[in-house]
Amino acid sequence: HLTLQQRIGLLVFTGLAVGLGLFSLLGLQSIHDSTKRILEERLTIARIVARHLDETLSHTLVHLQSHADFKGQIQDEAQFRQRAIELGKVLTESGIVNEEVYLLDGEGRVLFAEPSHSGDVGTILPGYGDIGSALQEGRARISGLRDSLTTGDTAVFAGAPIFGLDNKPVAALATAISIKRSVISTFI
């Protein structure tokens, strides 16, 4: 047996509790929807960035493969240097800054480097573990992030196979792509 004041108080309390519960539920729903929209926007941006990176690095591989066509025989050091300089110019025009271009033997050891650093010759390219099997199978490849031989800065190594007269990979042309100085630096 509640008094009139207690009944009104209970009714007001029940109404406030329902209103507060409904307000909280709508607030949580709004936060959920907002979070979902933000995550969808971030996913869209990530896809666009990934597509841009893929296109840029694929473009790099195309140029690398075209410069790795030695017509069945590895050229001498002077011809390699000329081709490496041409490759560097082409890549720079597309926003990719290469630190060095390497001519690798079948095991990933540096035969020649442009620009030349005496410590590079005979060493195994740092990214060769990532790209070696693909090169031996005759496919161009890009490594993961590694340290550059010359600067020690973060770089990726791109490699394209060089085919012999029997159309089998005998060597590789590779380049160290500077992450800091290339257009891809803003995305990585």
LINVEN-V545742 format. One record per backbone hydrogen bond with DSSP energy under -0.5 kcal/mol. NH is the residue of the N-H (numbers start at 1). CO is the residue of the C=O. Records with the same first field share a line. If there is no record, write none. Layout:
NH: CO ; CO
//
This chain:
7: 3
8: 4
9: 5
10: 6
11: 7
12: 8
13: 9
14: 10
15: 11
16: 12
17: 13
18: 14
19: 15
20: 16
21: 17
22: 18
23: 19
24: 20
25: 21
26: 22
27: 23
28: 24
29: 25
30: 26
31: 27
32: 28
33: 29
34: 30
35: 31
36: 32
37: 33
38: 34
39: 35
40: 36
41: 37
42: 38
43: 39
44: 40
45: 41
46: 42
47: 43
48: 44
49: 45
50: 46
51: 47
52: 48
53: 49
54: 50
55: 51
56: 52
57: 53
58: 54
59: 55
60: 56
61: 57
62: 58
63: 59
64: 60
65: 61
66: 62
67: 63
68: 64
69: 66
70: 68
72: 163
73: 70
80: 76
81: 77
82: 78
83: 79
84: 80
85: 81
86: 82
87: 83
88: 84
89: 85
90: 86
91: 87
92: 88
93: 89
94: 90 ; 91
95: 92
96: 91
97: 95
98: 96
99: 176
100: 176
101: 114
102: 174
103: 112
104: 102 ; 172
105: 109
108: 105
110: 123
111: 103
112: 103
114: 101
120: 117
121: 117
122: 110
123: 120
125: 108
128: 125
129: 126
130: 127
131: 127
132: 128
135: 131
136: 132
137: 133
138: 135
139: 134
141: 159
143: 157
146: 155
148: 153
152: 148
155: 146
156: 177
157: 144
158: 156 ; 175
159: 141
160: 173
162: 171
163: 161
164: 168
165: 72
167: 164
170: 162
171: 162
172: 104
173: 160
174: 102 ; 172
175: 158
176: 100
177: 156 ; 175
178: 97 ; 176
179: 154
180: 154
182: 178
183: 95
185: 182
186: 183
187: 184
188: 184
//
